[in-house]
């Protein structure tokens, strides 16, 4: 079965490399944002996310 977009054209499936690069680029953007916030002294830790992460580790 072929995927198609709104115009009836075949959509191009994204390969694992482009998905990995997209994920990596997003991680780098997030890391840079956090670094900037740390330098400015405006970074706030989301304690509920920290607690949730700790609780999910067995």
C-alpha positions in Angstrom: 0.0 0.0 0.0 1.4 3.4 -1.0 1.2 6.4 1.2 -0.2 9.6 -0.4 -0.6 13.2 0.6 -3.5 15.6 0.2 -2.9 16.1 -3.5 -3.0 12.4 -4.4 0.8 12.3 -4.9 2.9 9.6 -3.4 4.6 10.8 -0.2 8.2 10.0 0.3 9.0 7.8 3.2 11.6 9.2 5.5 14.6 6.9 5.9 16.1 6.0 9.3 19.0 8.3 8.6 16.9 11.4 8.2 14.8 10.5 11.2 17.9 10.0 13.3 19.4 13.3 12.1 16.1 15.1 12.9 16.1 13.6 16.4 19.7 14.6 16.9 19.2 18.1 15.6 16.2 18.6 18.0 18.4 17.3 20.9 21.1 19.8 20.0 18.6 22.7 19.9 17.2 21.7 23.3 20.7 21.4 24.8 21.7 24.8 23.4 18.6 26.4 24.8 19.3 24.9 28.3 22.9 26.1 28.1 21.8 29.7 27.3 19.3 29.5 30.2 21.9 28.3 32.6 24.3 31.1 31.6 21.5 33.7 32.1 20.5 32.1 35.4 16.9 31.5 34.2 16.9 27.7 33.9 14.2 26.0 36.0 14.2 22.3 36.7 10.8 20.6 36.2 10.7 18.6 39.4 7.7 16.6 38.3 9.5 15.4 35.2 12.5 14.5 37.4 10.4 12.6 39.8 8.5 10.8 37.0 11.8 9.8 35.5 13.1 8.4 38.8 9.8 6.6 39.4 9.9 4.9 36.0 13.4 3.4 36.6 13.2 -0.1 38.1 
